Amino acid sequence: MAKDIQVVVTGASGFVAKNVRKYLSDNNIKLISISRNDFKKFKNEIKIITKNYDEKIISSKLKNSDALIHLVGIGKQTVDNDYNFINTELTKKIINLCK
């Protein structure tokens, strides 16, 4: 019997992620979806809400998955947001947790 594929989607509450998650769910792919904000859960999906993408919460989920679709990002920089942290440091952190 073939192993079920498990995919992690970050930025799960965003527009693109919502559509990716729906497609994967409709095709019976097991999902672990992570976001800072609440979102509607689809079938075959584990929902994780974490404000800072806490390593303790997500590391075991990432290591036991077959694929990562990382959809976290900020499109424009303002004085109030940390553009560099979100777009580079968080991405590096997520990649390292997958190893």
N, C-alpha and C positions, 0 to 999 in steps of 0.2 A: 504494500500500500504506500502511495506517495505521501510525503510530508506536506502538511498544509503550509502555505506561504503566509508569513506574517510581516506586515508593513507598518512602519512608524511614520506618522505624518505630524510634523511640527507646524505651528501657526494654524492650527486646526479650525479656528473660528473665522479665518479670512475667506474671501470670496473664492479664490482659486482652490484653496484647500477643501472647502466645502464641496466643490464639484468633483475634485479628485477623490475625496472620501466616498461620495455617493457612487461614483463609477466603480471603485474597488469593492464597496459593499454590495452593489448590485451584481458583481461578478464573484461573490462569495469568498473574497479575500479577507482574512482576519486582519483587523486594524488595531493599532494603538495610536490614539490621537491625542496630541498634547497642545495645550494653549494656555495663555495667561487669562483668557476670558472664557466664560461659559459658552457652550454651544450645544446644539441638538445632536444626540447620539444616533448613529445608524446601526443596522443589524451587524453582527459579528465585530463589534467595536468596543474597545475599552477606552474610556474617557479619563484623561488626566488633566486637572487644572493645577497649574503651578506658576506663581507670579515670576519667579526668577529661574525657571528651568533647573530646579534643585537637583543636583547630582544624586543625592540619596534616593530621590523619588524615581528618577528616570533611567539611571545607569543600567540596572538589570533588565529593564524593558528593551533598551537599545541593543545590548549585547546578545539577547536571545532572539533578535529579529533578523529577517532575511534582507530587508531593504529599508532605506530611510529616504523620505521625501521631505526635504528641509525647506519650508516655505515661510520662514520668519524673515522679516526685513522691514526697513523704513525707507521710503522713497525720497523723502526730502528732509534736510537737516534744519532744525530750529535751535534756538538757544536752550529750550527746555528738554530736548531729548538727547540721548547718547547715541548718535548715529554710528560712530566707530564701534562702540561696544556691541550694539545689536547686529550690525552688518558684517563685522569681522570677528570680534572676540567670541561672541556667542556661537557663531558658525564653527570656529575652531574648537570650542568646548564640546559641541555636539559631535563633531567628527571624532575627537579623541575619546569620547565616551563610547563610541561604536567599536573601537578597536579591541 
